[in-house]
Amino acid sequence: MRHFDVEKFLQEKMHWILKKKEFFKKRHGIQILKSDPKSYRENKKQALAIVQEKIKKFNAVYQLTFARISIRNQKSRWGSCSRRKNLNFNVRIALIPEYLAEYIVVHELCHLKELNHSRAFWELVSHTIPDYLSHRKELKKFSLTVY
């Protein structure tokens, strides 16, 4: 590629480059999950330990039954609960502040009783996470995308 072509390309993409620069600047301090297999395995073990600890803590209040816990490398969800009562959590739960991990665990635990986002569901969540709205808002600042 000639020097002229590079300059032309940069000029054409300047708006996009500046936009991405600002995007990453806002994410300063956020840990991003490394893509190598060793880091994934380490984060998966840590995530499982965190989730198991939080489930034990909060399920002492809720007293709900579940089938199994899975840690996955999901791209668009922090967690999920299946109709079969399986609880699934994103491996990146190990990389966020503890109080947000607690919110995610409580959210999925409450789906064991209310498999929806009805008023009854949110009232259930509020029993142990009264400020869940601020937690939801803050969680949106974290990206699930691996860069």
N, C-alpha and C positions, 0 to 999 in steps of 0.2 A: 504494500500500500504506500503510495507516495505521500509526502509531507502535506501537499495540498489537499489530498483526499481526507487525511486525518483531521485537519483543521475544519474542513467543510462538515465532516461528520459531527465534530464537537459543537460547532455552531448550530447545526440542525437539532442536536439533542440537548442543548444547554438548558432549556426549560425542564426537561425530564431529569437531568443530572442534579439541578438545584433542588427540585422537588424531592428526590430521593435522599439528597444530603440532609435536608430538613427532617425528613422522615426518620432517618437513623440518628440524628442529633437528639430528637425527642425520646429515643429509646436508650439513651445513655444510662448505663448501669444495669440494664436488664440482661440477665444471663440467657444465653442461647445454647440450646442443647447441641453438643458436638455431634458430628455425623459418623465418627469412627466407631466401629463395633465395641471396642473396649469401654469407651465413655457411655455408650448406650447401656451396656450390661451393668456398669456401676450405677448409673442413674436409675435403672429399673429396680435394682435391689434396694436402693435408698427410697425410691417411691413406694415400693411395696411395704417397707417397714413403716414409713410415715402413714400410709393409708390404714394399715392394720392397727396402728396405735390410735389413730383418730376414730376409727370405727369402734374400737373397744371403748374409748372414752364416751363418745356420743350415743352409742347404742345402749349404754347403761341407762340413758334417759328414755330413749325411744322403744327399746325392747322389741325390735323387729327382726324377722328371720330373713336370711339371704342364702343363696346357693353357693356362689363362689366369688372371688375377687380376682380381677385380671388387670394387669398393667400393660398398656398398649402404646404404640407410637402413633397416636392419632393426629391427623392434620387439622381437624376443625372442631374438636370437642375436648373439653376438660374432663368430662365423665359422661357415663350413661348408665341406665338401669334397664334391664330387659324384663319382659313379662315373665320370664322364667326365674326372676329374682337374682340375676347375675349382675354384679356391680363391676363396671369397667372404669378405669382411670387412666388419664394421660400420663406418660412417663415424665413429662415436664412439671408435674405437680411437685417434684423434688427440687425444682429451681425457683419456686415462688415463695413469698413470705408465708410463714406458718398459718397466720390467721386466714389467709385466702385458701390455703389447702384445707383448713378446717371447714370453711364455707362450702367448698366443693364436695367434701365427704358428706356433710350434713345434707346438702342438696340431693345427692344421690340416695342417701339413706331414706330421706323423706319420700322419694319416688317409690320405695317399696310399699308404702301405704297409699300414696296418691300418685298414680302414674300419669300425671298431667301437671299443668301449671295453674291450677285453679286457686281461688281464694283459700280454700282449705289447705292446699299444699303450702302456700306461703305462710299461713298461720302456723303450720307445723314447723317449718324452717325457723320461724321467729322465736320458737320456744328456746332454742339454744343459740341462735345467731340473731339477736334483736335488730342489729344494724346491717342486715343482709343487703339492703339496697345500696349502701355505700360500698360494700364488698363486691357486689355485681359490677358496679361502675368502675371500680379500680381494676378488677380482673380484665376488663376490656382493654386496658393499657398494655397488657402482655400479649405478645404475638405467639401463635402456635406454629408459625412457619419457620422452618429451618433455613437460615441464610448461608 
